């Protein structure tokens, strides 16, 4: 009789252990982990990137650093000084104060960004010019924009960031003189940031 009781307790312990293991296995199977599981944290990071880009654009626009980057133009190659053969910077920021700010703000191997400029053409339509290209943005990319005004008398800058003696009006420049008077063009600088 004593052996029967011990066997009963052993059997009861085994059944209880199986029940617990089965319950845990079932709970793990019904809990789905999807790419959106961490969406709240992801959204927070993306919002931080957007605010950081907005801050970079605001501070560099106030100190004319965006403007000087746009005028850091090599007329003979029809591209930015020191850029790739296609006329824009690939995988690197411009060697300008604006580029330095971008590098300082987004200096993380898991973060990429593009910088593009939208400008008014001679016939009044909009066109785009790439400035920096790190790749194709993901679906979770965020953007920040800033409007920059270029004037007829703004000098084109040489490789050493010095005026070339030519102004936007008489230079071969990517954006045309789209307005009468002293206004040359109004461009929108867009920074797109995403995590790799």
ABEGO torsion letter per residue (X at the ends): XAAAAAAAAAAAAAAAAAAAAAAAAAAAAABBBBAAAAAAAAAAAAAAAAAAAAAAAAAAAAAGAAAAAAABBBAAAGBBBGBBAAGBBBGBBBBBAAAAAAAAAABBAABBBBBBBBBBBAAGBBBBBBABBAEBBBAABBBBBBBBBBBAABBBBBAAGBBAGBBAAABBBABBBABBEABABBBBBBBBBBBX
